[in-house]
């Protein structure tokens, strides 16, 4: 009986291999595109990605084979052409348009910078980073800087040789008095940070001519929050900052001392020292203290993230443990829209080309939400693969389809919105690459199953076109991974 079954399946597979379909192979990347006059060609429907890749390499007459991925109607081909035609009810008589792009190149580990404590936040200053672009500043290759905010309360600026160029002062000299959870470059000469001490702090950053030493000097202390600050967003052209706090509010601030209102008296350290028996921590420097332009309150639980709309800095978005994503008019401080999901939302990133907001959840997945009032469903797509909470997101600077996530499971995952399948939950995306912590490999524990990523939780990730993927967390390290054109651009 088995023999009959085997010969039947062999006959069926041979029949599908003999069926042919016309395909038009196209690429939007000029350097790998076939000549314009290349017409449709007949191929066996049994072909899969590897055989198609070989075919394209032959047509391009490549000396060294290039691995390709194939897209039909904007989604990756993960089966044979025959299975694709059957699954989508398409006749083999049609001419199938297949787009090909360079396949993923895994991002390699470049370096790790060691800290004395957990690293809560990382940011990059490079020729292609927002802080340099906004200031029209030139950052030469090799002169990039990485900013870290640590649980030891210190900011550090690093060069690409893993040397510390500058460290922020101690609390007595105007530094943070508790763990830092957010830090960003505002410009090549300005930094903003915030954390558990409830303050947003602006700093001046200067470097010596040789670039081997620098100074982080306090400029303004911003008071307004009554609980820890979880994240910051910067829009330097309008001199504005957004902060997300555990006090359920979003702070809207000016980076200019002259624009900022007076700080609320009740929140200043002097008031705290008067109301308690403890002596005020004396600082040897006098730093201007200011308040918020507005405090946006409507969330009913800690706010995890607040960002500016990429194309319109008068619009803000916020996510919270109260399961909601909210849209704000920052000019009038008015709540415009609320989208409620079924999970706590822990981080936020804007994907403007697709009119979507990516939100990391406590339920281990990423939900893509369309914030437009015309959107009929809350979730446009779900990205699944992490095994613990997703707490940090960053856009791929080279592709409108790419995104990286940092999770408490101890990994960063790279996603391509074209790598999807449809199941009972709707459109589901799968990660195309996972980056583990190098610190585990060095301990020989990379294959050890850790409970939820304990000891290696990722707290922050930043994807920069020049430097690569920079991540940091509980292993007290900044880790840099880089791959040339990790995802092919649109």
C-alpha positions, 0 to 999 in steps of 0.5 A, a space after each residue: 500500500 505504501 508503495 502505491 502511495 509513494 508512487 502517487 505522490 511522486 507522480 503528483 510532485 513530478 506533475 507540478 514540477 512539469 507545470 509551467 507558469 509565465 513569470 515577469 521578474 522585476 527589481 526596484 533596485 537598479 544595480 540588480 535589475 534585469 534589462 528593461 526588454 527582458 520579457 516574461 519567461 516560462 518556469 516550472 511551478 515547482 520552483 522555490 526561493 533557492 531555484 529562483 535565486 539561481 535563475 536570477 543569478 544566471 540571468 544577471 550573469 553574476 560571477 559570484 551568486 547573490 542570495 535573493 528573496 522574492 515578493 509576490 503582491 508585497 509578501 515574501 514567497 515562502 513556498 513553491 510557486 505551485 503552492 502559492 498559486 493554489 493557496 491564492 486561487 490563481 490560474 497557472 495561465 496568468 503571468 505572475 509578477 515576481 519582485 526580487 530583492 537582496 536577501 537578509 545579511 545577518 548583522 554581525 557583532 562589532 563591539 560591546 562597551 561595559 558599564 558598572 550597572 544596568 544600561 537603561 538607554 542608548 542613543 547615537 550621534 552620527 552623520 545620519 542621526 536626527 541630532 546631526 541632521 537637524 543641526 546640519 552638522 558634519 560627523 565624520 566616519 569614525 567620529 560617531 558617538 554613543 550616549 548611554 544612560 545607566 542605572 548608576 545615575 550617570 550619562 556617558 559618551 563613548 567613541 567607537 573604540 569603546 573609550 569613554 569620552 565624557 561622564 556626567 557629574 555627580 548629584 552634588 555637581 548637578 547630576 541625576 540623583 537616581 537611575 537614568 531611564 532615557 537619554 538622547 542627543 538633542 544636537 551634537 552639543 546638547 543632551 537631554 536625560 530623565 529617570 527615576 529622580 522625576 527630573 528632565 535634565 538638559 546638558 551642554 556637551 563639549 569635546 576637546 579638539 583631539 576628540 579624546 576628552 569631553 564634558 557634560 555640563 548641566 544647563 537646565 533642570 525641568 520639574 513637573 513630574 511626580 513620579 519616575 520618567 520612563 522615556 523621552 522624545 526630542 524634536 530639535 527644530 521646534 525646541 520641544 521635548 516629550 516625556 512619559 511618566 509613571 505619574 500617568 502624564 506626558 510632559 511637554 517641554 521647551 529646550 530654551 530657558 527663555 520659553 519655559 515657565 517657572 518650575 512648580 515650587 512644590 516639586 523643587 528640591 528646596 520644598 522637599 527638604 523643607 517638608 522633610 527632616 532630611 537636609 537638602 543635598 547641597 549642590 556646588 552649582 546653580 542650575 536654572 530650574 523650569 517647568 513644563 509648557 503643559 502636562 497632558 493627563 488622561 491616561 489611567 496608569 503609568 505612561 510608557 512612551 510618548 513620541 512626536 509624529 514624524 511628519 508633524 511635530 504638533 501631533 504627539 502619540 503616547 502609550 500606557 500600561 492602561 492598554 491605550 494608544 492616545 493621539 494629542 494636539 500638542 498646540 492646544 494640549 488636547 486629546 484627539 483620539 484613543 485606541 484601546 488594545 487588550 494589553 499593556 503597551 510598553 513602547 512606541 515607534 512611528 512608521 509614517 510611510 505606512 500610516 502605522 504606529 508600532 507598539 511593544 506589548 506586555 503580551 510579548 508581541 508587537 501590535 501595528 496600529 493605524 491611528 487615523 480616525 478612518 481606520 476600521 480595526 485597531 490592529 493592522 498587523 501583529 508581529 510575533 516571536 518574542 518570549 517576554 515583554 517588548 520594551 523598545 523599538 527603533 525603525 530601520 533607517 534603510 527601509 520603510 518596511 524594517 523595525 527592530 525590537 528589544 525585549 526582556 527575553 534578552 534578544 533584539 529581533 529584526 522585522 520586515 513587514 513584508 514577511 507575513 502570513 494570515 491566520 485566525 488572528 489576522 495578519 501576523 508577521 514573523 521576525 527575519 533575524 534575532 540578535 542575542 546578547 554577546 555576554 551570554 556567548 562569552 559565558 558559554 551560556 548562549 544555549 541555556 534556557 533562561 527564565 524570561 531572559 533573566 540577567 540579559 534583558 534588553 532595555 533600549 535599542 537604537 538603529 543608526 544607518 552609520 553605526 548599526 544596531 545599538 542595544 543595551 540592558 541588564 547585562 551592563 553592556 552596550 552591544 553593537 551589531 552591523 550588517 550592510 543593508 540588513 533589509 533591502 530598501 523599498 
